Amino acid sequence: MSNTKIVFDGQKGIYSTTGIISLPANESLKVKEAEKILKKLGFELLGDLSCSQFAAVVIYCYVKPESNTWATIMKTITEGGESKFAGYEFFTNFANGASLTTTITKLAIEDFKAQKIFRRSHPNLSPQELYNRHQEHIQELVQKQGTAKTVESTIEAIAASIDDYLVRQNSNSIQTITSTIATYINAIGIVLNKEISIKAGKKE
């Protein structure tokens, strides 16, 4: 991307933003539909985020002020410059260092308990339904993982949280170098080569 600004230099990559304050006018309908629902839920766009290690991925980052949850909408950029909707998710950090991600991505492995990583997958839910399930999963974890932390309303904080997640997950002994990209894809909810309908229970 042109005219980018570095917002976080992490262990797993350099994270940058173009500084947008609204979605591009030519953004895909699926991304716009997802954002519309997020705004109804009280989420605000913080901007776009990309990582040097995964240049084909763009993450639109959202915050619900004074809440315990961030949200992201993801897209991929093909070599030909085509933009493809890739998914959405919600994530929350806990007082003891644990994290919870609720995503529409299908996951081969959900939890990495030693690394305090908890993930829940609901592939066919709308953003509204996925948010509701995320809040339910938070309540399932608070007793053992401590209070869900209030999120910061900065894109820098989201970048740092993603990088911390990747560091912890890649410390798992069953992860290999060749699975790093797939690990990151699961971390941010990316679904490659598959179109997902935002409408609950419907696939194209």
MDAnalysis code that builds the backbone (N, CA, C; Angstrom):
import MDAnalysis as mda
import numpy as np

u = mda.Universe.empty(612, n_residues=204, atom_resindex=np.repeat(np.arange(204), 3), trajectory=True)
u.add_TopologyAttr("name", ["N", "CA", "C"] * 204)
u.add_TopologyAttr("resid", np.arange(1, 205))
u.add_TopologyAttr("resname", ["MET", "SER", "ASN", "THR", "LYS", "ILE", "VAL", "PHE", "ASP", "GLY", "GLN", "LYS", "GLY", "ILE", "TYR", "SER", "THR", "THR", "GLY", "ILE", "ILE", "SER", "LEU", "PRO", "ALA", "ASN", "GLU", "SER", "LEU", "LYS", "VAL", "LYS", "GLU", "ALA", "GLU", "LYS", "ILE", "LEU", "LYS", "LYS", "LEU", "GLY", "PHE", "GLU", "LEU", "LEU", "GLY", "ASP", "LEU", "SER", "CYS", "SER", "GLN", "PHE", "ALA", "ALA", "VAL", "VAL", "ILE", "TYR", "CYS", "TYR", "VAL", "LYS", "PRO", "GLU", "SER", "ASN", "THR", "TRP", "ALA", "THR", "ILE", "MET", "LYS", "THR", "ILE", "THR", "GLU", "GLY", "GLY", "GLU", "SER", "LYS", "PHE", "ALA", "GLY", "TYR", "GLU", "PHE", "PHE", "THR", "ASN", "PHE", "ALA", "ASN", "GLY", "ALA", "SER", "LEU", "THR", "THR", "THR", "ILE", "THR", "LYS", "LEU", "ALA", "ILE", "GLU", "ASP", "PHE", "LYS", "ALA", "GLN", "LYS", "ILE", "PHE", "ARG", "ARG", "SER", "HIS", "PRO", "ASN", "LEU", "SER", "PRO", "GLN", "GLU", "LEU", "TYR", "ASN", "ARG", "HIS", "GLN", "GLU", "HIS", "ILE", "GLN", "GLU", "LEU", "VAL", "GLN", "LYS", "GLN", "GLY", "THR", "ALA", "LYS", "THR", "VAL", "GLU", "SER", "THR", "ILE", "GLU", "ALA", "ILE", "ALA", "ALA", "SER", "ILE", "ASP", "ASP", "TYR", "LEU", "VAL", "ARG", "GLN", "ASN", "SER", "ASN", "SER", "ILE", "GLN", "THR", "ILE", "THR", "SER", "THR", "ILE", "ALA", "THR", "TYR", "ILE", "ASN", "ALA", "ILE", "GLY", "ILE", "VAL", "LEU", "ASN", "LYS", "GLU", "ILE", "SER", "ILE", "LYS", "ALA", "GLY", "LYS", "LYS", "GLU"])
u.atoms.positions = np.array([
    [0.830, -1.204, 0.000],
    [0.000, 0.000, 0.000],
    [0.865, 1.256, 0.000],
    [0.377, 2.332, -0.597],
    [1.111, 3.588, -0.625],
    [0.714, 4.444, 0.565],
    [1.637, 5.385, 0.900],
    [1.370, 6.343, 1.975],
    [0.992, 5.651, 3.280],
    [1.757, 4.632, 3.631],
    [1.470, 3.919, 4.872],
    [2.293, 4.473, 6.030],
    [1.768, 4.262, 7.226],
    [2.440, 4.691, 8.445],
    [2.624, 3.481, 9.349],
    [3.834, 3.271, 9.839],
    [4.099, 2.169, 10.760],
    [3.491, 2.497, 12.120],
    [2.698, 1.565, 12.643],
    [2.073, 1.783, 13.951],
    [2.613, 0.850, 15.024],
    [3.269, -0.255, 14.588],
    [3.830, -1.180, 15.582],
    [4.896, -2.039, 14.924],
    [6.058, -2.114, 15.557],
    [7.162, -2.951, 15.088],
    [7.239, -4.150, 16.028],
    [6.636, -5.262, 15.606],
    [6.504, -6.411, 16.484],
    [7.490, -7.520, 16.194],
    [7.426, -8.572, 16.979],
    [8.292, -9.728, 16.792],
    [7.913, -10.527, 15.548],
    [6.643, -10.428, 15.134],
    [6.163, -11.197, 13.991],
    [5.948, -10.351, 12.741],
    [6.363, -9.122, 12.786],
    [6.233, -8.297, 11.598],
    [6.086, -6.827, 11.928],
    [6.117, -6.014, 10.888],
    [5.899, -4.579, 11.016],
    [4.467, -4.300, 10.587],
    [3.705, -3.625, 11.444],
    [2.291, -3.368, 11.201],
    [2.117, -1.910, 10.787],
    [1.349, -1.707, 9.712],
    [1.187, -0.352, 9.191],
    [-0.259, -0.071, 8.818],
    [-0.568, 1.213, 8.649],
    [-1.907, 1.656, 8.292],
    [-1.818, 2.749, 7.234],
    [-2.876, 2.886, 6.442],
    [-2.938, 3.990, 5.479],
    [-3.615, 5.202, 6.090],
    [-4.165, 5.036, 7.298],
    [-4.784, 6.157, 7.986],
    [-6.205, 6.468, 7.568],
    [-6.882, 5.525, 6.945],
    [-8.268, 5.782, 6.519],
    [-9.172, 6.005, 7.726],
    [-10.227, 6.797, 7.523],
    [-11.213, 7.015, 8.591],
    [-12.579, 6.463, 8.193],
    [-12.669, 5.951, 6.971],
    [-13.886, 5.293, 6.504],
    [-13.503, 4.301, 5.409],
    [-14.387, 3.348, 5.126],
    [-14.099, 2.366, 4.085],
    [-13.991, 3.041, 2.724],
    [-13.118, 2.522, 1.851],
    [-13.036, 3.067, 0.499],
    [-14.389, 2.970, -0.212],
    [-14.674, 3.915, -1.067],
    [-15.959, 3.932, -1.771],
    [-16.164, 2.695, -2.627],
    [-15.066, 2.122, -3.114],
    [-15.155, 0.948, -3.977],
    [-14.986, -0.372, -3.221],
    [-15.109, -0.329, -1.892],
    [-14.967, -1.544, -1.106],
    [-16.086, -2.525, -1.445],
    [-15.834, -3.819, -1.238],
    [-16.802, -4.851, -1.604],
    [-18.073, -4.743, -0.769],
    [-19.156, -5.200, -1.359],
    [-20.448, -5.137, -0.685],
    [-20.438, -5.948, 0.606],
    [-19.761, -7.082, 0.602],
    [-19.743, -7.925, 1.798],
    [-19.051, -7.241, 2.962],
    [-17.965, -6.543, 2.682],
    [-17.282, -5.794, 3.734],
    [-18.193, -4.685, 4.257],
    [-18.844, -3.973, 3.340],
    [-19.738, -2.884, 3.749],
    [-20.918, -3.402, 4.567],
    [-21.461, -4.552, 4.189],
    [-22.581, -5.130, 4.937],
    [-22.150, -5.526, 6.342],
    [-20.964, -6.107, 6.445],
    [-20.458, -6.491, 7.764],
    [-20.241, -5.268, 8.637],
    [-19.657, -4.207, 8.058],
    [-19.423, -2.996, 8.829],
    [-20.739, -2.367, 9.294],
    [-21.740, -2.396, 8.443],
    [-23.034, -1.821, 8.806],
    [-23.587, -2.467, 10.072],
    [-23.432, -3.790, 10.157],
    [-23.914, -4.500, 11.357],
    [-23.050, -4.163, 12.562],
    [-21.728, -4.081, 12.367],
    [-20.843, -3.725, 13.474],
    [-21.188, -2.346, 14.033],
    [-21.490, -1.407, 13.165],
    [-21.840, -0.063, 13.633],
    [-23.133, -0.080, 14.443],
    [-24.082, -0.917, 14.045],
    [-25.325, -1.042, 14.815],
    [-25.052, -1.604, 16.200],
    [-23.973, -2.393, 16.318],
    [-23.584, -2.974, 17.602],
    [-22.760, -1.999, 18.444],
    [-22.446, -0.835, 17.882],
    [-21.701, 0.174, 18.619],
    [-20.216, 0.232, 18.318],
    [-19.772, -0.481, 17.284],
    [-18.352, -0.486, 16.932],
    [-18.011, 0.685, 16.007],
    [-16.799, 1.189, 16.170],
    [-16.306, 2.294, 15.365],
    [-15.032, 1.871, 14.641],
    [-14.877, 2.303, 13.388],
    [-13.693, 1.974, 12.604],
    [-12.482, 2.757, 13.117],
    [-11.399, 2.041, 13.428],
    [-10.154, 2.679, 13.826],
    [-9.227, 2.893, 12.638],
    [-9.379, 2.041, 11.617],
    [-8.537, 2.156, 10.434],
    [-8.220, 0.791, 9.862],
    [-7.320, 0.790, 8.892],
    [-6.891, -0.460, 8.266],
    [-5.511, -0.835, 8.790],
    [-5.223, -2.135, 8.751],
    [-3.959, -2.630, 9.284],
    [-3.417, -3.701, 8.345],
    [-2.124, -3.652, 8.091],
    [-1.468, -4.704, 7.322],
    [-0.161, -5.053, 8.015],
    [0.323, -6.274, 7.729],
    [1.549, -6.763, 8.356],
    [2.557, -7.101, 7.272],
    [3.817, -6.773, 7.501],
    [4.866, -6.988, 6.506],
    [5.019, -8.453, 6.123],
    [4.704, -9.348, 7.025],
    [4.855, -10.777, 6.755],
    [3.709, -11.348, 5.938],
    [2.595, -10.613, 5.853],
    [1.406, -11.109, 5.165],
    [0.814, -9.971, 4.332],
    [1.543, -9.613, 3.298],
    [1.218, -8.414, 2.534],
    [-0.116, -8.493, 1.812],
    [-0.618, -9.705, 1.575],
    [-1.866, -9.851, 0.827],
    [-3.103, -9.693, 1.694],
    [-2.908, -9.476, 2.987],
    [-4.031, -9.388, 3.929],
    [-4.226, -7.953, 4.405],
    [-5.461, -7.475, 4.357],
    [-5.814, -6.172, 4.916],
    [-6.866, -6.399, 5.999],
    [-6.659, -5.792, 7.157],
    [-7.566, -5.950, 8.291],
    [-8.199, -4.600, 8.606],
    [-9.515, -4.520, 8.557],
    [-10.225, -3.339, 9.031],
    [-10.501, -3.539, 10.516],
    [-10.047, -2.604, 11.332],
    [-10.080, -2.756, 12.793],
    [-11.152, -1.872, 13.419],
    [-11.901, -2.448, 14.342],
    [-13.019, -1.754, 14.979],
    [-12.946, -1.890, 16.495],
    [-13.439, -0.887, 17.178],
    [-13.499, -0.913, 18.634],
    [-14.891, -0.503, 19.097],
    [-15.336, -1.142, 20.144],
    [-16.542, -0.711, 20.843],
    [-16.053, -0.016, 22.103],
    [-16.070, 1.309, 22.123],
    [-15.460, 2.057, 23.230],
    [-15.951, 1.617, 24.603],
    [-14.993, 1.550, 25.537],
    [-15.266, 1.191, 26.928],
    [-15.877, -0.199, 27.065],
    [-15.600, -1.071, 26.089],
    [-16.078, -2.451, 26.163],
    [-14.878, -3.376, 26.287],
    [-15.120, -4.686, 26.224],
    [-14.040, -5.665, 26.316],
    [-13.725, -6.314, 24.970],
    [-14.212, -5.731, 23.871],
    [-14.132, -6.428, 22.589],
    [-13.689, -5.537, 21.434],
    [-12.725, -6.069, 20.665],
    [-12.375, -5.515, 19.367],
    [-13.042, -6.363, 18.288],
    [-13.169, -5.808, 17.105],
    [-13.691, -6.561, 15.963],
    [-12.813, -6.284, 14.750],
    [-12.743, -7.251, 13.851],
    [-12.019, -7.049, 12.605],
    [-12.813, -7.623, 11.438],
    [-12.665, -6.980, 10.294],
    [-13.151, -7.510, 9.012],
    [-11.919, -7.648, 8.132],
    [-11.765, -8.814, 7.504],
    [-10.576, -9.079, 6.726],
    [-10.870, -9.221, 5.232],
    [-9.875, -8.856, 4.446],
    [-9.951, -9.110, 3.011],
    [-8.557, -9.482, 2.525],
    [-8.498, -10.151, 1.378],
    [-7.228, -10.472, 0.755],
    [-7.126, -9.728, -0.571],
    [-5.904, -9.443, -0.966],
    [-5.639, -8.779, -2.240],
    [-4.877, -9.753, -3.128],
    [-5.430, -10.100, -4.278],
    [-4.783, -11.029, -5.189],
    [-3.628, -10.347, -5.915],
    [-2.812, -11.145, -6.601],
    [-1.693, -10.585, -7.347],
    [-2.179, -9.622, -8.428],
    [-3.398, -9.856, -8.911],
    [-3.955, -8.970, -9.921],
    [-4.619, -7.735, -9.353],
    [-4.561, -7.587, -8.017],
    [-5.136, -6.415, -7.370],
    [-6.593, -6.552, -6.997],
    [-7.168, -7.747, -7.173],
    [-8.574, -7.956, -6.832],
    [-8.745, -8.109, -5.323],
    [-9.757, -7.453, -4.791],
    [-10.044, -7.508, -3.356],
    [-11.126, -8.538, -3.076],
    [-10.858, -9.431, -2.109],
    [-11.819, -10.481, -1.765],
    [-12.128, -10.463, -0.270],
    [-13.421, -10.396, 0.046],
    [-13.861, -10.506, 1.438],
    [-13.375, -11.834, 2.004],
    [-12.857, -11.811, 3.242],
    [-12.270, -13.020, 3.800],
    [-12.786, -13.400, 5.185],
    [-13.609, -12.572, 5.830],
    [-14.165, -12.980, 7.114],
    [-14.210, -11.859, 8.136],
    [-14.721, -12.197, 9.311],
    [-14.759, -11.251, 10.427],
    [-14.661, -12.030, 11.724],
    [-14.305, -11.313, 12.792],
    [-14.144, -11.955, 14.094],
    [-14.190, -10.914, 15.204],
    [-14.270, -11.430, 16.429],
    [-14.207, -10.600, 17.635],
    [-13.117, -11.170, 18.535],
    [-12.420, -10.302, 19.254],
    [-11.426, -10.827, 20.192],
    [-11.308, -9.977, 21.443],
    [-10.919, -10.681, 22.522],
    [-10.893, -10.103, 23.861],
    [-9.686, -10.646, 24.610],
    [-9.049, -9.797, 25.414],
    [-7.953, -10.220, 26.280],
    [-8.413, -10.239, 27.733],
    [-7.782, -11.113, 28.520],
    [-8.170, -11.290, 29.923],
    [-7.052, -10.877, 30.864],
    [-7.415, -10.695, 32.126],
    [-6.492, -10.167, 33.128],
    [-5.248, -11.024, 33.311],
    [-5.362, -12.344, 33.115],
    [-4.216, -13.226, 33.342],
    [-3.378, -13.452, 32.090],
    [-3.649, -12.699, 31.015],
    [-2.877, -12.829, 29.786],
    [-3.495, -13.714, 28.731],
    [-4.643, -14.305, 29.030],
    [-5.327, -15.154, 28.061],
    [-6.035, -14.298, 27.010],
    [-6.356, -14.929, 25.876],
    [-7.103, -14.239, 24.834],
    [-8.173, -15.159, 24.265],
    [-9.257, -14.551, 23.814],
    [-10.362, -15.284, 23.194],
    [-10.642, -14.680, 21.830],
    [-10.678, -15.534, 20.812],
    [-11.060, -15.117, 19.470],
    [-12.280, -15.915, 19.049],
    [-13.318, -15.232, 18.598],
    [-14.515, -15.890, 18.074],
    [-14.624, -15.504, 16.613],
    [-14.598, -16.497, 15.738],
    [-14.395, -16.256, 14.313],
    [-15.335, -17.089, 13.452],
    [-15.476, -16.693, 12.190],
    [-16.229, -17.520, 11.252],
    [-15.307, -18.479, 10.507],
    [-14.016, -18.425, 10.794],
    [-13.067, -19.348, 10.188],
    [-13.196, -20.735, 10.797],
    [-13.152, -21.765, 9.946],
    [-13.125, -23.129, 10.448],
    [-11.735, -23.423, 10.997],
    [-11.667, -23.945, 12.216],
    [-10.388, -24.177, 12.883],
    [-10.139, -25.667, 13.085],
    [-8.940, -26.116, 12.732],
    [-8.572, -27.505, 12.986],
    [-8.333, -27.728, 14.477],
    [-7.765, -26.731, 15.131],
    [-7.510, -26.778, 16.578],
    [-8.051, -25.487, 17.168],
    [-8.829, -25.597, 18.233],
    [-9.394, -24.383, 18.826],
    [-8.475, -23.770, 19.876],
    [-8.158, -24.523, 20.917],
    [-7.427, -23.954, 22.049],
    [-5.967, -24.389, 22.098],
    [-5.109, -23.474, 22.551],
    [-3.737, -23.767, 22.933],
    [-3.632, -23.322, 24.401],
    [-4.072, -24.204, 25.281],
    [-4.266, -23.815, 26.684],
    [-2.972, -23.413, 27.375],
    [-1.882, -24.060, 27.034],
    [-0.606, -23.709, 27.669],
    [-0.197, -22.278, 27.342],
    [-0.597, -21.824, 26.172],
    [-0.304, -20.447, 25.753],
    [-1.451, -19.481, 26.077],
    [-2.472, -19.992, 26.744],
    [-3.645, -19.197, 27.136],
    [-4.369, -18.621, 25.919],
    [-4.433, -19.405, 24.864],
    [-5.128, -19.015, 23.644],
    [-6.414, -19.822, 23.534],
    [-7.537, -19.123, 23.445],
    [-8.844, -19.770, 23.329],
    [-9.529, -19.241, 22.081],
    [-10.032, -20.157, 21.252],
    [-10.654, -19.775, 19.988],
    [-11.955, -20.550, 19.813],
    [-12.941, -19.878, 19.274],
    [-14.236, -20.515, 19.020],
    [-14.650, -20.202, 17.580],
    [-15.100, -21.232, 16.876],
    [-15.433, -21.097, 15.459],
    [-16.913, -21.333, 15.219],
    [-17.542, -20.373, 14.530],
    [-18.960, -20.469, 14.145],
    [-19.070, -19.972, 12.702],
    [-18.766, -20.838, 11.727],
    [-18.604, -20.398, 10.336],
    [-19.797, -19.710, 9.689],
    [-21.016, -20.026, 10.088],
    [-22.170, -19.522, 9.338],
    [-22.946, -18.404, 10.031],
    [-22.361, -17.825, 11.070],
    [-23.089, -16.796, 11.811],
    [-22.870, -15.406, 11.231],
    [-23.889, -14.584, 11.355],
    [-23.791, -13.176, 10.979],
    [-22.950, -12.451, 12.031],
    [-22.478, -11.223, 11.739],
    [-21.735, -10.471, 12.755],
    [-22.513, -10.301, 14.057],
    [-23.800, -10.041, 13.989],
    [-24.627, -9.900, 15.192],
    [-24.630, -11.186, 16.006],
    [-24.855, -12.299, 15.333],
    [-24.899, -13.592, 16.025],
    [-23.529, -13.970, 16.570],
    [-22.488, -13.695, 15.807],
    [-21.136, -14.032, 16.253],
    [-20.754, -13.201, 17.476],
    [-21.139, -11.930, 17.484],
    [-20.873, -11.081, 18.644],
    [-21.569, -11.615, 19.890],
    [-22.809, -12.047, 19.740],
    [-23.541, -12.601, 20.883],
    [-22.860, -13.852, 21.421],
    [-22.399, -14.708, 20.516],
    [-21.709, -15.921, 20.952],
    [-20.383, -15.585, 21.624],
    [-19.706, -14.565, 21.107],
    [-18.441, -14.138, 21.711],
    [-18.646, -13.716, 23.157],
    [-19.695, -12.942, 23.397],
    [-19.974, -12.509, 24.768],
    [-20.300, -13.694, 25.672],
    [-20.981, -14.694, 25.143],
    [-21.258, -15.908, 25.914],
    [-19.959, -16.643, 26.249],
    [-19.058, -16.719, 25.283],
    [-17.785, -17.409, 25.511],
    [-16.921, -16.661, 26.523],
    [-17.007, -15.337, 26.533],
    [-16.289, -14.563, 27.547],
    [-16.722, -14.996, 28.937],
    [-18.023, -15.104, 29.140],
    [-18.550, -15.491, 30.447],
    [-18.120, -16.901, 30.842],
    [-17.918, -17.757, 29.849],
    [-17.461, -19.120, 30.126],
    [-16.019, -19.146, 30.623],
    [-15.245, -18.107, 30.288],
    [-13.815, -18.102, 30.602],
    [-13.425, -17.244, 31.805],
    [-14.255, -16.292, 32.198],
    [-13.823, -15.320, 33.208],
    [-13.467, -15.955, 34.550],
    [-14.119, -17.022, 34.917],
    [-13.852, -17.619, 36.224],
    [-12.413, -18.116, 36.345],
    [-11.897, -18.682, 35.252],
    [-10.534, -19.208, 35.284],
    [-9.502, -18.244, 34.719],
    [-9.923, -17.352, 33.827],
    [-8.961, -16.489, 33.147],
    [-8.950, -15.053, 33.665],
    [-9.835, -14.747, 34.593],
    [-9.864, -13.395, 35.146],
    [-10.764, -12.466, 34.345],
    [-10.829, -11.241, 34.778],
    [-11.711, -10.253, 34.161],
    [-11.330, -9.993, 32.702],
    [-12.346, -9.839, 31.868],
    [-12.107, -9.433, 30.487],
    [-11.657, -7.970, 30.492],
    [-10.519, -7.684, 29.874],
    [-9.935, -6.351, 29.922],
    [-10.668, -5.372, 29.010],
    [-10.782, -4.149, 29.451],
    [-11.342, -3.094, 28.606],
    [-10.354, -2.797, 27.483],
    [-10.852, -2.738, 26.261],
    [-9.966, -2.543, 25.112],
    [-9.560, -1.082, 24.969],
    [-8.395, -0.876, 24.362],
    [-7.933, 0.470, 24.041],
    [-8.464, 0.867, 22.668],
    [-8.790, 2.120, 22.505],
    [-9.362, 2.600, 21.247],
    [-8.290, 3.116, 20.302],
    [-7.258, 2.283, 20.064],
    [-6.186, 2.659, 19.139],
    [-5.842, 1.475, 18.247],
    [-5.460, 1.777, 17.019],
    [-5.056, 0.721, 16.102],
    [-3.716, 0.130, 16.523],
    [-2.895, 0.921, 17.233],
    [-1.626, 0.420, 17.750],
    [-1.856, -0.718, 18.744],
    [-2.886, -0.576, 19.563],
    [-3.183, -1.607, 20.559],
    [-3.634, -2.902, 19.893],
    [-4.400, -2.788, 18.815],
    [-4.830, -3.989, 18.098],
    [-3.625, -4.671, 17.460],
    [-2.744, -3.909, 16.855],
    [-1.549, -4.479, 16.235],
    [-0.700, -5.213, 17.278],
    [-0.523, -4.607, 18.441],
    [0.268, -5.227, 19.503],
    [-0.393, -6.519, 19.991],
    [-1.718, -6.517, 20.073],
    [-2.444, -7.697, 20.528],
    [-2.312, -8.848, 19.524],
    [-2.418, -8.541, 18.227],
    [-2.253, -9.573, 17.197],
    [-0.843, -10.144, 17.245],
    [0.154, -9.279, 17.386],
    [1.536, -9.744, 17.427],
    [1.780, -10.625, 18.645],
    [1.251, -10.229, 19.786],
    [1.393, -11.031, 21.004],
    [0.745, -12.393, 20.825],
    [-0.422, -12.424, 20.191],
    [-1.109, -13.680, 19.913],
    [-0.224, -14.592, 19.076],
    [0.371, -14.059, 18.018],
    [1.197, -14.862, 17.124],
    [2.443, -15.389, 17.823],
    [3.036, -14.562, 18.676],
    [4.206, -14.990, 19.439],
    [3.840, -16.162, 20.339],
    [2.728, -16.041, 21.038],
    [2.311, -17.113, 21.942],
    [1.938, -18.384, 21.189],
    [1.189, -18.247, 20.106],
    [0.774, -19.448, 19.386],
    [1.963, -20.163, 18.752],
    [2.895, -19.414, 18.213],
    [4.057, -20.033, 17.573],
    [5.031, -20.632, 18.572],
    [4.832, -20.357, 19.860],
    [5.664, -20.985, 20.882],
    [5.188, -22.399, 21.201],
    [4.015, -22.766, 20.665],
    [3.492, -24.111, 20.877],
    [4.364, -25.111, 20.145],
    [4.723, -26.195, 20.810],
    [5.663, -27.160, 20.257],
    [5.153, -27.869, 19.018],
    [3.836, -27.904, 18.803],
    [3.313, -28.626, 17.642],
    [3.279, -27.755, 16.398],
    [3.567, -26.460, 16.574],
    [3.598, -25.571, 15.411],
    [4.940, -25.692, 14.713],
    [4.951, -25.658, 13.407],
    [6.178, -25.725, 12.621],
    [6.318, -24.472, 11.787],
    [7.507, -24.275, 11.251],
    [7.751, -23.092, 10.422],
    [6.819, -23.063, 9.225],
    [6.566, -24.223, 8.636],
    [5.731, -24.259, 7.437],
    [4.274, -23.949, 7.712],
    [3.876, -23.947, 8.982],
    [2.479, -23.662, 9.303],
    [2.271, -22.229, 9.761],
    [3.312, -21.417, 9.712],
    [3.218, -20.053, 10.231],
    [2.129, -19.250, 9.542],
    [2.075, -19.311, 8.213],
    [1.076, -18.540, 7.488],
    [-0.320, -19.009, 7.845],
    [-0.538, -20.334, 7.901],
    [-1.845, -20.859, 8.266],
    [-2.220, -20.441, 9.677],
    [-1.233, -20.391, 10.567],
    [-1.477, -19.948, 11.939],
    [-1.996, -18.521, 11.963],
    [-1.329, -17.634, 11.213],
    [-1.760, -16.241, 11.160],
    [-3.145, -16.116, 10.560],
    [-3.419, -16.903, 9.525],
    [-4.736, -16.867, 8.898],
    [-5.807, -17.201, 9.916],
    [-5.595, -18.239, 10.722],
    [-6.564, -18.581, 11.763],
    [-6.665, -17.473, 12.798],
    [-5.518, -16.857, 13.116],
    [-5.511, -15.836, 14.157],
    [-6.399, -14.663, 13.832],
    [-6.450, -14.261, 12.589],
    [-7.254, -13.095, 12.238],
    [-8.534, -13.430, 11.507],
    [-8.813, -14.707, 11.361],
    [-10.100, -15.098, 10.811],
    [-10.162, -15.139, 9.303],
    [-9.017, -15.246, 8.612],
    [-9.017, -15.241, 7.161],
    [-9.486, -16.586, 6.610],
    [-10.311, -16.548, 5.572],
    [-10.698, -17.742, 4.852],
    [-10.322, -17.512, 3.393],
    [-9.329, -18.226, 2.908],
    [-8.860, -18.023, 1.544],
    [-9.624, -18.904, 0.561],
    [-9.804, -18.365, -0.640],
    [-10.415, -19.111, -1.751],
    [-11.817, -19.586, -1.435],
    [-12.537, -18.894, -0.558],
    [-13.902, -19.291, -0.243],
    [-14.720, -18.063, 0.059],
    [-15.824, -17.907, -0.629],
    [-16.705, -16.779, -0.386],
    [-17.684, -17.157, 0.714],
    [-17.869, -16.250, 1.669],
    [-18.748, -16.518, 2.794],
    [-19.873, -15.496, 2.809],
    [-21.093, -15.965, 2.919],
    [-22.229, -15.052, 2.996],
    [-22.354, -14.503, 4.398],
    [-22.613, -13.213, 4.498],
    [-22.800, -12.593, 5.802],
    [-24.148, -13.014, 6.409],
    [-25.081, -13.358, 5.572],
    [-26.382, -13.757, 6.072],
    [-26.272, -15.054, 6.845],
    [-26.840, -15.123, 8.023],
    [-26.723, -16.303, 8.880],
    [-27.290, -17.539, 8.183],
    [-26.490, -18.603, 8.230],
    [-26.956, -19.881, 7.742],
    [-26.990, -20.029, 6.245],
    [-26.412, -19.081, 5.484],
    [-26.464, -19.152, 4.031],
    [-25.062, -19.115, 3.472],
    [-24.813, -19.935, 2.482],
    [-23.545, -19.932, 1.765],
    [-23.811, -19.730, 0.300],
    [-22.880, -19.039, -0.376],
    [-23.040, -18.843, -1.817],
    [-22.480, -20.044, -2.550],
])
